[in-house]
Each structure stands twice: as structure tokens, then as C-alpha cells.
Amino acid sequence: MVPQEFYIRSETETEARGPFSLDQVASLAEAGQVTPETLYYDATTEEWVAVGANVEVKAAVFPEKKKLVIKRDTKVATLNKETDSAAPISVNDMLAAAEGRTADTKDKSDPAIAMARCAKIGMWSAILGLVLAAAGEILPVADILTKMQPAQLLEHPLVVLGGIDVVLALMLILGVVSFYPFVRFRAALGLGFIGLIFWTQGGMHASLLALIAGSVGLYISTIFVSYVPIFIAAGLSLVGMGGFAWLALTS
């Protein structure tokens, strides 16, 4: 039985120290002040006994400590290590996985990334649509613009709309997406204004149809951020405004 209180002394000492608790004696042992040869007073036998002579006391005062052992030849599998069956993972591979462009992650792509791509496609389709519309509105009367004759310009109101298209295209190129409401208004205004001119003149149904398609595509390209509608809008905008410009320049 391990005593609750310890009085200890060395073999050469006549005076004992204590009382100490078991934890205190263990702490003294860690500090090197208590050894297996240190004597403690055993109240049961009323004798001084060496700490190392009592198995229980020795185990309590000098507990065995587990030693750390480094295992040799331990193989750790790493992700970015080339093997016979797989190449090492590169930064581009990690980016592709994050964007859902790999076979394992194509169904886990971030929707925000897809929306950002659709918004960019819509922006550039709107820019190209505005540039094509401006070409069809300004280039047919380019000679009048070079002469700077205001009286003749009044006879061609589409030039003003072409100037607006150029300004809107420049704003979108600069990334000012807050101009999207003006682009939508321009699409509706252009469809109504130019459509009315064509309707009163008659005989320009192809240009009117191209204008309708281009205006609808221009309007939609500033609204949707999903692939199917944005590709439809881009196609309508480019084909419609391109056809309008081609008919305006060749007629």
C-alpha cells in the first residue's frame, strides 16, 4: 500500500524531511532530489525503507515513461507526387477543379463563375451589337459628316442615334455596367424610332426584320445571366444588327 504522507531522508542523513504527498515526492524525483536509494518512513513496519525496495512506491514515484520511436521506411502518400498512373497536380489543375472544368468536378461548378461568364458574354454581345448598329446609322452618311453641314444632318436623324450607340459601346467597354438601363432604353427607342421610319418609307421589310431581331437581342443580352438565353440574345443581336448594317450600307 502506498503511504499518503512521506517523510524522507538519505542514508547519511539523521533528520527527515516532510511530510510530502506522493505527487510532491514524484516531483522531487524528477528534479533528481529523490532516488531509489532514498529512505522513506513506513508507518506500517515502523522502519525506514528505500523507495526502490517497495514495488508500489517505486512505480508511483518513478513511473515508466513511454519513449517516442521514429519508424523507419514509412511511406507517406502525397497528392502532388508523380506516379506511374497519374501526373503531378498543377496550379492549373486545381483552378480547373475549382471552376468545374474537370471530369470529377464538372457537376460541382460554382454557379457564380457561370453567371459571371454569361454576364461577360452578354456585355460583349451588346457592345458588338451597338457598334454594328452605329455602323449602319453613321457610315451611309459619312460624307455629310465630313462636310460638317448641319442642315443636311437634320435630314438624317439616324446619325444622332448612331452617336448614342457609340457612346454606349464605349461605356460598356470601360466596364460601366450601370449603363445597362440606357442600353435597354436605346434598344426600345431604336426599334420604335427606326421602325417607324422604315414603316413610313415602305419597301424595307428586310431591314425592319433585322432591326427587330437586333433590338430584341440587344435588350435581352443585358438581362439574363444563364447560358441558353444569353447565347440566343447574342445571336439575335449580332445577326440582326449585322444584317441591318449590311443592308444600310448596300442599299
RATA-V803060 format. One line per field, one symbol per residue. ss: DSSP state (@ for helix, = for strand, . for the rest). A space follows every 50 residues. Layout:
ss: ???
This chain:
ss: .....====.......====.@@@@@@@@@........====....==== @@@.@@@@@@@.............................@@@@@@@@.. .....@@@..@@@@@@@@@@@@@@@@@@@@@@@@@@@@@@@@@@@@@..@ @@@....@@@@@@@@@@@@@@@@...@@@@@@@@@@@@@@@@@@@@@@@@ @...@@@@@@@@@@@@@@@@......@@@@@@@@@@@@@@@@@@@@@@@@ .
